[in-house]
Amino acid sequence: MDLSNIIVKRKKAPKRLGRGTGSTTGKTSGRGHNGSGQRKGKKTPYAGYRGGSLSFARALPKRGFTPKRRTVYQVVNLFDIKKIDKDNIEVTPEFLKKMNLIRDELKPIKILAKIDGEFKVKVVVKADEFSLRAKEMIESAGGQAECLKR
């Protein structure tokens, strides 16, 4: 290989702006007279631009309330715990993580009573929250529902 075989990609020369009125891009540098297109910064039409009137996002009515410190629970259904099908097991956050039922054992966990049929597995379940029906179903099967205090 020698220098004659190397393909050199030439870059397009940049526009020479503001170099006199005879250069076609002189005086206003190809931007026209006045208006937002002539100014530097955000160019129109951008998403949400409505011709100088109130932007779409600001014109929509605001509804509801979103709390700043909302607790987001990782949900585990009794249907998933029923699949274990072993009695006298302690279902902890670490166990649920190992079974790939939750993503993070440090984040709060809530047990819900979504299940087909009856829950008959006798287990000790440790979680941050329980739905009332889930707690009743676990205790009626002979297990325990313990709330973690963290």
Residue pairs with C-beta under 8 A, 6 or more apart in sequence:
15 25
15 30
16 23
16 25
17 25
17 26
17 29
17 30
18 25
18 26
18 27
18 29
19 25
19 26
20 26
21 27
24 30
28 38
31 37
31 38
32 38
36 42
36 43
36 44
37 43
37 44
48 55
48 56
48 57
49 55
50 56
71 108
72 107
72 108
73 107
73 108
73 109
73 110
73 128
73 129
74 102
74 103
74 104
74 107
74 108
74 109
74 110
75 109
75 110
75 112
76 96
76 101
76 102
76 109
76 110
76 111
76 112
76 127
77 111
77 112
77 113
77 114
77 115
78 111
78 112
78 113
78 114
78 115
78 119
78 134
78 137
78 138
79 114
79 115
79 116
80 99
80 101
81 91
81 111
81 119
81 121
81 123
81 125
82 115
82 119
82 120
82 121
84 91
84 99
84 121
84 123
85 121
86 121
86 123
87 121
87 122
87 123
88 122
88 123
88 124
89 95
89 123
89 124
90 123
90 124
90 126
91 123
91 124
91 125
91 126
91 127
92 126
93 102
93 105
93 106
93 109
93 126
93 127
93 148
94 105
96 102
96 105
96 109
97 103
97 104
97 105
102 109
108 128
108 129
108 150
109 127
109 128
109 129
110 127
110 128
110 129
110 130
110 131
111 125
111 127
111 129
111 130
111 131
111 134
111 135
111 138
111 145
112 131
112 134
113 119
113 131
113 133
113 134
113 136
113 137
115 137
118 137
118 141
119 137
119 138
119 140
119 141
120 141
121 141
121 143
122 141
122 142
122 143
123 138
123 141
123 143
124 143
124 144
124 146
125 138
125 143
125 144
125 145
125 146
126 146
126 147
126 148
127 145
127 146
127 147
127 148
128 147
128 148
128 150
129 147
130 138
130 145
130 147
134 145
135 145
138 144
138 145
139 145
